[in-house]
Amino acid sequence: MTATTATPEPGTTRYLCPLECGWHHDVPPPALADMNGILPDPDAREWPEYVTSVVRQASLRRMNQTEQALSEHLTTHTTEQFVRVIHDLRVEMAQLKGAGEALAREAVERPVR
């Protein structure tokens, strides 16, 4: 969607770019309008089955829209950007692992009072 950082309405799911460029895609909470154009499964026999089929189709539509938005955005990044982020994450993980190991050693060596 956009690179704005405004707080979305409550219940919104925000998908962030994994490369932390500031882009995000907001999926607002479900609304009745999401079901426009969706027909219940003709094989549904009872009311709960009708409702479930419509909700399932609306969810699938939203999932496909989100996947498309993410895919389109990711094409704006270069392979070099992906490699740089992966490298930086590996460095950060190694640093965190080293810090965690140091804390564990310190805890073992510290006398219990």
Sequence and secondary structure as in RCSB ss.txt:
>XXXX:A:sequence
MTATTATPEPGTTRYLCPLECGWHHDVPPPALADMNGILPDPDAREWPEYVTSVVRQASLRRMNQTEQALSEHLT
THTTEQFVRVIHDLRVEMAQLKGAGEALAREAVERPVR
>XXXX:A:secstr
 B       TT EEEE TT SS EEEE    GGGGTT    TT  SHHHHHHHHHHHHHHHHHHHHHHHHHHHHT
TS HHHHHHHHHHHHHHHHHHHHHHHHHHHHHHHS   
